[in-house]
Amino acid sequence: MSPARKPGHETWDAFWAEVSGGRTEVIRGVEVRVPTDVPMALEQRVEELKDSDDQDDLAELLALLFGKDVLAEWMANGMGLVELQTVLTWGMAQAGGRDLSFAEALDMVRSGEVGKAPNRAARRKAGAPAKRSAAGGGRSKRTTGASTATSRRTSRA
């Protein structure tokens, strides 16, 4: 005997459509759904196509995030490169669960923060000091006064 179904969603798709919001935005005249999760195929394809400069590859990635043929429509409507970078930055943030505004995405593009750790820009905006890298290019500091070299003159063959 199976347990009684509780009232609510009859299918996974109906449930997920409700919890993911179904919000849309109009970008360059094209209505797109706001990404609420990073498609699994997107991460794999980004890695595979990271060195590609083929427009078809970019269109494929955008289709995974925003829907089919969106790049062609945006290009036909006059979208520029900075706009595209801004939309991608915004879309990836939305997909990752961060409600980034279009203005914040543009600031990230202009400041070169695209592709950096997502909280780096937020730390900088908040005035938090940036973490210093151990490999900062400065001179190494001596850790001990004792020599670490071996005194052995021959190998142990």
ZADO-1210 file (C-alpha; in nm, 4 decimals, padded with zeros to 6 digits):
<atoms>
<atom x="00.0000" y="00.0000" z="00.0000" code="MET" pos="1"/>
<atom x="00.1457" y="00.3352" z="-00.0953" code="SER" pos="2"/>
<atom x="00.1238" y="00.6371" z="00.1318" code="PRO" pos="3"/>
<atom x="-00.1427" y="00.8932" z="00.0483" code="ALA" pos="4"/>
<atom x="-00.0281" y="01.1830" z="-00.1671" code="ARG" pos="5"/>
<atom x="-00.0179" y="01.5148" z="00.0077" code="LYS" pos="6"/>
<atom x="-00.1835" y="01.8075" z="-00.1689" code="PRO" pos="7"/>
<atom x="00.0541" y="02.0135" z="-00.3776" code="GLY" pos="8"/>
<atom x="00.2485" y="01.9451" z="-00.6913" code="HIS" pos="9"/>
<atom x="00.1710" y="01.6469" z="-00.9040" code="GLU" pos="10"/>
<atom x="00.5025" y="01.6441" z="-01.0922" code="THR" pos="11"/>
<atom x="00.8623" y="01.7483" z="-01.0411" code="TRP" pos="12"/>
<atom x="00.8382" y="01.9934" z="-01.3302" code="ASP" pos="13"/>
<atom x="00.5385" y="02.1695" z="-01.1758" code="ALA" pos="14"/>
<atom x="00.7134" y="02.1862" z="-00.8398" code="PHE" pos="15"/>
<atom x="01.0407" y="02.3177" z="-00.9842" code="TRP" pos="16"/>
<atom x="00.8643" y="02.5767" z="-01.2018" code="ALA" pos="17"/>
<atom x="00.7030" y="02.7174" z="-00.8888" code="GLU" pos="18"/>
<atom x="01.0126" y="02.7221" z="-00.6662" code="VAL" pos="19"/>
<atom x="01.2457" y="02.8572" z="-00.9350" code="SER" pos="20"/>
<atom x="01.0304" y="03.1638" z="-00.9828" code="GLY" pos="21"/>
<atom x="00.9767" y="03.1748" z="-01.3562" code="GLY" pos="22"/>
<atom x="01.0815" y="03.5432" z="-01.3607" code="ARG" pos="23"/>
<atom x="01.1634" y="03.6974" z="-01.6981" code="THR" pos="24"/>
<atom x="01.3496" y="04.0064" z="-01.8192" code="GLU" pos="25"/>
<atom x="01.3458" y="04.1819" z="-02.1531" code="VAL" pos="26"/>
<atom x="01.7017" y="04.2265" z="-02.2806" code="ILE" pos="27"/>
<atom x="01.7495" y="04.4057" z="-02.6138" code="ARG" pos="28"/>
<atom x="01.3876" y="04.3363" z="-02.7055" code="GLY" pos="29"/>
<atom x="01.4046" y="03.9657" z="-02.6249" code="VAL" pos="30"/>
<atom x="01.2156" y="03.8195" z="-02.3306" code="GLU" pos="31"/>
<atom x="01.4387" y="03.5693" z="-02.1502" code="VAL" pos="32"/>
<atom x="01.3869" y="03.3707" z="-01.8349" code="ARG" pos="33"/>
<atom x="01.6066" y="03.4770" z="-01.5445" code="VAL" pos="34"/>
<atom x="01.8430" y="03.1874" z="-01.4719" code="PRO" pos="35"/>
<atom x="01.7939" y="03.0430" z="-01.1241" code="THR" pos="36"/>
<atom x="02.0456" y="02.7607" z="-01.1491" code="ASP" pos="37"/>
<atom x="02.3566" y="02.6877" z="-01.3521" code="VAL" pos="38"/>
<atom x="02.2687" y="02.4176" z="-01.6029" code="PRO" pos="39"/>
<atom x="02.4975" y="02.1180" z="-01.5565" code="MET" pos="40"/>
<atom x="02.5697" y="02.1109" z="-01.9287" code="ALA" pos="41"/>
<atom x="02.6839" y="02.4739" z="-01.9160" code="LEU" pos="42"/>
<atom x="02.9724" y="02.4119" z="-01.6769" code="GLU" pos="43"/>
<atom x="03.0944" y="02.1202" z="-01.8870" code="GLN" pos="44"/>
<atom x="03.0678" y="02.3117" z="-02.2159" code="ARG" pos="45"/>
<atom x="03.2372" y="02.6232" z="-02.0737" code="VAL" pos="46"/>
<atom x="03.5387" y="02.4106" z="-01.9863" code="GLU" pos="47"/>
<atom x="03.5395" y="02.2417" z="-02.3262" code="GLU" pos="48"/>
<atom x="03.5004" y="02.5673" z="-02.5181" code="LEU" pos="49"/>
<atom x="03.7133" y="02.7986" z="-02.3022" code="LYS" pos="50"/>
<atom x="03.9644" y="02.8632" z="-02.5824" code="ASP" pos="51"/>
<atom x="03.7087" y="02.8884" z="-02.8625" code="SER" pos="52"/>
<atom x="03.6314" y="03.2144" z="-03.0372" code="ASP" pos="53"/>
<atom x="03.3639" y="03.0606" z="-03.2598" code="ASP" pos="54"/>
<atom x="03.0347" y="03.2501" z="-03.2531" code="GLN" pos="55"/>
<atom x="02.8410" y="02.9223" z="-03.2721" code="ASP" pos="56"/>
<atom x="03.0046" y="02.8064" z="-02.9474" code="ASP" pos="57"/>
<atom x="02.9063" y="03.1312" z="-02.7747" code="LEU" pos="58"/>
<atom x="02.5515" y="03.0940" z="-02.9076" code="ALA" pos="59"/>
<atom x="02.5393" y="02.7396" z="-02.7663" code="GLU" pos="60"/>
<atom x="02.6476" y="02.8582" z="-02.4204" code="LEU" pos="61"/>
<atom x="02.3974" y="03.1447" z="-02.4233" code="LEU" pos="62"/>
<atom x="02.1216" y="02.9052" z="-02.5296" code="ALA" pos="63"/>
<atom x="02.1953" y="02.6874" z="-02.2269" code="LEU" pos="64"/>
<atom x="02.1636" y="02.9886" z="-01.9970" code="LEU" pos="65"/>
<atom x="01.8919" y="03.2008" z="-02.1634" code="PHE" pos="66"/>
<atom x="01.7240" y="02.9919" z="-02.4326" code="GLY" pos="67"/>
<atom x="01.7618" y="02.9056" z="-02.7995" code="LYS" pos="68"/>
<atom x="01.8639" y="03.1658" z="-03.0610" code="ASP" pos="69"/>
<atom x="01.9031" y="03.4480" z="-02.8102" code="VAL" pos="70"/>
<atom x="02.2459" y="03.5565" z="-02.9426" code="LEU" pos="71"/>
<atom x="02.1192" y="03.5963" z="-03.2996" code="ALA" pos="72"/>
<atom x="01.8247" y="03.8036" z="-03.1779" code="GLU" pos="73"/>
<atom x="02.0430" y="04.0241" z="-02.9552" code="TRP" pos="74"/>
<atom x="02.2901" y="04.0806" z="-03.2385" code="MET" pos="75"/>
<atom x="02.0062" y="04.1674" z="-03.4777" code="ALA" pos="76"/>
<atom x="01.8825" y="04.4187" z="-03.2193" code="ASN" pos="77"/>
<atom x="02.2246" y="04.5873" z="-03.1973" code="GLY" pos="78"/>
<atom x="02.3795" y="04.4395" z="-02.8817" code="MET" pos="79"/>
<atom x="02.7455" y="04.5293" z="-02.8345" code="GLY" pos="80"/>
<atom x="03.0303" y="04.3397" z="-02.6712" code="LEU" pos="81"/>
<atom x="03.0169" y="04.5262" z="-02.3381" code="VAL" pos="82"/>
<atom x="02.6417" y="04.4664" z="-02.3260" code="GLU" pos="83"/>
<atom x="02.6935" y="04.0961" z="-02.3898" code="LEU" pos="84"/>
<atom x="02.9594" y="04.0727" z="-02.1186" code="GLN" pos="85"/>
<atom x="02.7264" y="04.2561" z="-01.8796" code="THR" pos="86"/>
<atom x="02.4335" y="04.0252" z="-01.9561" code="VAL" pos="87"/>
<atom x="02.6549" y="03.7170" z="-01.9140" code="LEU" pos="88"/>
<atom x="02.7899" y="03.8469" z="-01.5816" code="THR" pos="89"/>
<atom x="02.4384" y="03.9218" z="-01.4633" code="TRP" pos="90"/>
<atom x="02.3006" y="03.5874" z="-01.5854" code="GLY" pos="91"/>
<atom x="02.5755" y="03.3803" z="-01.4244" code="MET" pos="92"/>
<atom x="02.5267" y="03.5660" z="-01.0952" code="ALA" pos="93"/>
<atom x="02.1515" y="03.5020" z="-01.1081" code="GLN" pos="94"/>
<atom x="02.2110" y="03.1357" z="-01.1902" code="ALA" pos="95"/>
<atom x="02.4506" y="03.1124" z="-00.8966" code="GLY" pos="96"/>
<atom x="02.1912" y="03.2496" z="-00.6551" code="GLY" pos="97"/>
<atom x="02.3180" y="03.6085" z="-00.6365" code="ARG" pos="98"/>
<atom x="02.0609" y="03.8773" z="-00.7209" code="ASP" pos="99"/>
<atom x="02.3054" y="04.1067" z="-00.8996" code="LEU" pos="100"/>
<atom x="02.1636" y="04.4195" z="-01.0634" code="SER" pos="101"/>
<atom x="02.2415" y="04.5134" z="-01.4220" code="PHE" pos="102"/>
<atom x="02.4341" y="04.8177" z="-01.2928" code="ALA" pos="103"/>
<atom x="02.6467" y="04.6005" z="-01.0630" code="GLU" pos="104"/>
<atom x="02.7178" y="04.3633" z="-01.3511" code="ALA" pos="105"/>
<atom x="02.8280" y="04.6546" z="-01.5707" code="LEU" pos="106"/>
<atom x="03.0546" y="04.7824" z="-01.2912" code="ASP" pos="107"/>
<atom x="03.2137" y="04.4377" z="-01.2715" code="MET" pos="108"/>
<atom x="03.2705" y="04.4298" z="-01.6482" code="VAL" pos="109"/>
<atom x="03.4223" y="04.7789" z="-01.6511" code="ARG" pos="110"/>
<atom x="03.6477" y="04.7090" z="-01.3539" code="SER" pos="111"/>
<atom x="03.7713" y="04.3762" z="-01.4894" code="GLY" pos="112"/>
<atom x="03.6027" y="04.1768" z="-01.2130" code="GLU" pos="113"/>
<atom x="03.4400" y="03.9393" z="-01.4623" code="VAL" pos="114"/>
<atom x="03.5593" y="03.5850" z="-01.4029" code="GLY" pos="115"/>
<atom x="03.6958" y="03.6633" z="-01.0572" code="LYS" pos="116"/>
<atom x="03.5728" y="03.5160" z="-00.7316" code="ALA" pos="117"/>
<atom x="03.2108" y="03.6320" z="-00.6900" code="PRO" pos="118"/>
<atom x="03.2642" y="03.7904" z="-00.3496" code="ASN" pos="119"/>
<atom x="03.5790" y="03.9822" z="-00.4455" code="ARG" pos="120"/>
<atom x="03.3891" y="04.2783" z="-00.5876" code="ALA" pos="121"/>
<atom x="03.1623" y="04.2835" z="-00.2847" code="ALA" pos="122"/>
<atom x="03.4642" y="04.2920" z="-00.0509" code="ARG" pos="123"/>
<atom x="03.6145" y="04.5792" z="-00.2452" code="ARG" pos="124"/>
<atom x="03.2868" y="04.7729" z="-00.2456" code="LYS" pos="125"/>
<atom x="03.2504" y="04.7208" z="00.1279" code="ALA" pos="126"/>
<atom x="03.6016" y="04.8531" z="00.1852" code="GLY" pos="127"/>
<atom x="03.7381" y="04.5271" z="00.3194" code="ALA" pos="128"/>
<atom x="04.1118" y="04.4871" z="00.2696" code="PRO" pos="129"/>
<atom x="04.2108" y="04.2554" z="-00.0106" code="ALA" pos="130"/>
<atom x="04.3886" y="03.9391" z="00.0933" code="LYS" pos="131"/>
<atom x="04.7550" y="03.9443" z="00.0013" code="ARG" pos="132"/>
<atom x="04.8879" y="03.6574" z="-00.1977" code="SER" pos="133"/>
<atom x="05.1800" y="03.4659" z="-00.0516" code="ALA" pos="134"/>
<atom x="05.3355" y="03.4637" z="-00.3959" code="ALA" pos="135"/>
<atom x="05.3296" y="03.8388" z="-00.4346" code="GLY" pos="136"/>
<atom x="05.6574" y="03.8669" z="-00.6184" code="GLY" pos="137"/>
<atom x="05.8426" y="04.0198" z="-00.3248" code="GLY" pos="138"/>
<atom x="06.1697" y="03.9010" z="-00.1782" code="ARG" pos="139"/>
<atom x="06.1602" y="03.5867" z="00.0288" code="SER" pos="140"/>
<atom x="06.2185" y="03.6216" z="00.4000" code="LYS" pos="141"/>
<atom x="06.4738" y="03.4071" z="00.5748" code="ARG" pos="142"/>
<atom x="06.3065" y="03.1443" z="00.7919" code="THR" pos="143"/>
<atom x="06.6131" y="03.0202" z="00.9777" code="THR" pos="144"/>
<atom x="06.9695" y="03.1263" z="01.0363" code="GLY" pos="145"/>
<atom x="07.0963" y="02.7715" z="01.0047" code="ALA" pos="146"/>
<atom x="07.2081" y="02.6346" z="00.6735" code="SER" pos="147"/>
<atom x="06.9733" y="02.3865" z="00.5136" code="THR" pos="148"/>
<atom x="07.2316" y="02.2615" z="00.2678" code="ALA" pos="149"/>
<atom x="07.3823" y="01.9147" z="00.3107" code="THR" pos="150"/>
<atom x="07.7482" y="01.8790" z="00.3987" code="SER" pos="151"/>
<atom x="07.7755" y="01.5488" z="00.2105" code="ARG" pos="152"/>
<atom x="08.0126" y="01.5750" z="-00.0847" code="ARG" pos="153"/>
<atom x="07.9254" y="01.2466" z="-00.2599" code="THR" pos="154"/>
<atom x="07.5989" y="01.0799" z="-00.3479" code="SER" pos="155"/>
<atom x="07.4695" y="00.7605" z="-00.1865" code="ARG" pos="156"/>
<atom x="07.4675" y="00.5485" z="-00.4984" code="ALA" pos="157"/>
</atoms>
